[in-house]
Amino acid sequence: MSARRRGTDRLGRGFYARPSQELARRLLGCVITRAVPGDGGDGLVRAVIVETEAYCGPADQGSHARNGLRTARNEAMYGPAGLLYVYFTYGMHHCANVVCAAEGVPEAVLLRAASVVRGAELVRRERRLGGLAELRHDRDLLRGPGRLCAGLGISRRDNGQDLATSARVWIEGRASASEASGNGADAPVAPSDARPGRVLCGPRIGLSARAGAWADRALRFWIADHPAVSGPSGRNVG
């Protein structure tokens, strides 16, 4: 088993123990890595995170933990930083969130979109196994939170997975400049202080009317001009 396979470059729990708005920015350009089981042994998918949304705890009326709501569904949000909070929505797809802040403080960052830099065929296979249609462009494989989970094989069984220790899924330090821009594949990961380029921000997507003024807050972050970004790209500069 290689060092890369073990996830020795993964981000530790301390990286996630910060407010959701800060983590949402810092996750951009990082690499989500997934070990995909196969007949010939595990394959590896690596994808650069290019779009995120911050959910800011009980005061945030767009959050599943609004007003301190705590249920079996969102219990992972109250756990230690670095857990995955995965939920099923619209009766159609899963969404993956990175739990952050301090344990007991229900903040999280939604992974909205990523760009595959290794293992595109494995992503296509996961989609086929899920009965999903083929996509014309590789940039669309993980473009949007539902596609991201489908392509990485993330479902409710991954709810509560610990990104700091899991052998199934983890996040590594920031990608190289070519990976983060969408122009490279299978390039080495750069040190974690590398920057992904210009970051933009704007309102989150798909919030219900009950979110009120929170629906207009600039809590969605994305890498400017990246082809895998799922939402509108002409909003505010962050």
C-alpha positions, 0 to 999 in steps of 0.5 A, spaced: 500 500 500 503 506 497 503 512 501 498 516 497 493 510 498 494 511 505 492 518 505 499 520 508 498 527 505 491 528 508 489 534 512 488 533 519 483 535 524 486 541 526 485 544 519 477 543 519 476 546 526 475 553 524 469 557 522 465 555 516 466 561 512 473 561 513 473 553 511 469 554 505 475 559 502 480 554 505 477 548 502 478 551 495 483 548 491 484 542 496 483 535 493 478 530 495 480 523 495 476 517 494 478 509 494 473 506 490 473 498 491 474 494 484 475 487 482 482 488 481 483 492 488 482 499 490 482 505 485 483 512 487 479 518 485 482 525 486 478 531 485 480 539 486 474 542 490 472 548 486 466 550 489 463 550 496 458 553 501 458 555 508 453 554 513 454 558 520 450 554 525 444 555 529 443 563 527 443 561 520 436 560 517 439 556 511 442 551 515 439 544 517 441 546 524 437 553 524 435 555 531 439 549 534 435 544 531 438 537 532 435 530 529 438 523 527 439 526 520 443 532 522 447 529 528 453 529 525 453 536 524 454 536 532 460 532 532 468 533 531 471 537 526 472 533 520 466 529 519 462 528 513 455 530 514 451 526 508 444 527 507 439 525 501 435 531 498 429 532 493 428 524 493 434 524 488 441 525 490 446 526 496 449 532 498 456 532 502 458 537 507 464 537 511 463 539 519 467 544 522 468 549 528 468 546 535 464 540 537 457 541 539 457 547 534 453 545 528 457 548 522 459 545 516 461 546 509 457 543 503 462 541 497 458 544 491 463 542 485 470 539 484 474 537 478 477 530 477 484 530 476 485 522 477 480 516 476 475 519 471 473 512 469 472 510 476 467 516 476 464 514 470 463 507 473 460 509 479 455 513 475 453 507 471 452 503 477 447 508 480 443 508 473 445 515 471 446 517 464 453 518 461 455 526 461 458 529 455 464 533 458 469 530 464 468 537 467 461 535 468 462 529 472 462 532 479 459 539 477 454 540 482 453 537 489 449 531 487 453 529 481 459 530 486 456 525 491 454 520 485 461 520 482 465 519 488 460 514 490 458 518 497 451 516 500 448 516 507 452 510 509 458 515 509 455 520 514 459 520 519 465 518 516 472 521 519 476 525 514 482 525 518 482 517 519 478 514 514 481 509 509 475 511 504 475 518 503 479 524 505 482 531 503 489 533 501 492 539 501 492 544 495 492 542 488 498 544 484 496 551 479 495 546 473 490 542 477 486 548 480 485 551 474 482 545 471 488 545 466 492 539 468 491 532 470 495 527 475 499 532 477 503 532 484 499 536 490 503 542 492 504 544 499 498 546 503 499 554 503 499 554 495 493 558 492 488 556 487 487 563 484 482 568 484 476 566 489 469 569 488 463 569 493 455 570 492 449 567 495 448 560 496 443 556 491 437 553 492 435 555 499 427 556 501 424 562 503 424 560 510 432 562 510 430 570 509 435 574 509 440 569 510 439 567 502 442 573 500 448 573 504 455 571 500 456 564 503 458 561 496 465 561 494 468 558 488 474 559 484 474 564 478 473 562 471 473 554 473 469 550 468 467 545 473 463 551 477 456 549 478 452 555 480 452 562 477 459 565 476 458 573 475 457 575 482 461 578 488 468 578 488 471 575 495 
